[in-house]
Amino acid sequence: MAQATLAVILGNRDFFPDRLIAEARQDILELFQQLDIEPVILDESETKYGSVETYSHAKACAELFRKNRDRIDGILVTLPNFGDEKGVADTIKLSGLDVPILVQAYPDDLSQFTVERRRDAFCGKISVCNNLRQYGFPFSLTTQHTIHPKKESFRKDLLRFIGVCRVVKGLRNARLGMIGARPNAFNTVRFSEKLLQAYGISVSTIDLSEIFASANKLKDDDPSVSAKLEEIRSYARTESVPAPSLVRMAKLGIAISNWMDENELQASAIQCWNSVQRNYGVNVCTLMSMMSEKLMPSACEADIAGVLSMYALQLASGKPSALVDWNNNYGDDPDRCVFFHCGNWAKSFLPEIEVKTADILGTILGEQNTYGAVAGRVPAGHVTFSRITTDDLNGLIRAYVGEGELTDDPLDTFGSRAVVHVPNLQTVLQYICRNGFEHHVAMTGSHVADIVAEAFENYFGWDVYHHQG
């Protein structure tokens, strides 16, 4: 399966040489094949090399896009020459597509600055963007104003754009599950379902009692329970976990998975304390870790905006994400801090993952009731962090995103843990506090902040702080 399907508009003006269009078509199709991108493009027989110039061309191209609308992730506008700005804008308008748009323009070659090879796409791109703006279409730009598709810079631009398409498409169709109410002590994770729904993000809810009831109906020797037990034991070290606790975890995992499957949910946020320990006798962290590892992110403390942040980072990076606390200073270093949870991070972050008890929760809920937390240290590597929040007082959605490095600095503590270095970290923390963000933040092991910021700000219109260090 292709990693993306992009609609392609070849912009053209008839007084430029035909060979420029033919070459551009070949360039784009070759690049798409190399990157496993499926094109939706006019056939060469329908218009001049499948290009768009006139209104009739725009109608033909739009009709093709409409027929394929369910599988189109984004639109690439490529300008081998000046192009026709109305033809491009009309095509998108008539297609009815509401997907990200990338505008690319070919550079002129000063050694071939003749009537036969001159392009003027440098100027044409400005006109196309002007019209897209007039029509109300948000769009993305290449790093360089003009760039040849065979250049590495454009390859990176295109892959980044595909990441933006994944985030936009994923969030606009996101179905999140909220299992249990938020912990009463945590006002911080309150959110507005209505603000999220305005952007296509739906939330389904279920009471913990219903999940517990479904789990308790399962018999210990049920084949599904045996299979889940084997999955848990294969996932992480469980030597220290009593057999009855593992069985309870397996049943709980089945109940959660069944509910998510029935409601076609991509992610979940769970009230991970204190009802689950008091009324069921385990921690749900291992199950949440396993779901996140399978790219079905799961956030603790019923933090729906938190799991949405996880999901966005996962879509951008293609890797698991985790929800962490901005938890501790790292000595006197102003640009380092400790990420922590007690914990439920995906195995991708914890090479030596082990199922244990939750040390902090165990002090008040009884250690024997907290088997199921996962523990481990995150090794050094890239990290992108982000947080989405619903600003109910102002009726809008805010977010921040930034990048840093996970380090191998000494850290002698328990739980799921990491040391992170972020240049000018104090500015980030000031922004978080002054704007009322939560203490939770999502992370993923890649540098994808530019993808996330572009998707949030350009295509959703959210208020975004992109920390540049």
Secondary structure, 3 states (H helix, E strand, C coil): CCCEEEEEEEECCCCCCHHHHHHHHHHHHHHHHHHCEEEECCCCCCCHHHEECCHHHHHHHHHHHHHCHHHCCEEEEEECCCCCHHHHHHHHHHHCCCCCEEEEECCCCHHHCCCCCCCCHHHHHHHHHHHHHHHCCCCEECCCCCCCCCCHHHHHHHHHHHHHHHHHHHHHCCEEEEECCCCCCCHHHCCCHHHHHCCCCEEEEECHHHHHHHHHCCCCCCHHHHHHHHHHHHHCECCCCCHHHHHHHHHHHHHHHHHHHHCCCCEEEECCCCHHHHHCCCCCHHHHHHHHHCCCCEECCCCHHHHHHHHHHHHHHCCCEEEEEEEEEECCEEEEEEEEECCCCCHHHCCCCEEECCHHHHHHHCHHHCCCEEEEECCCEEEEEEEEEEECCCCEEEEEEEEEEEECCCCCCCCEEEEEECCCHHHHHHHHHHCCCCCEEEEECCCCHHHHHHHHHHHCCCEEEECCC
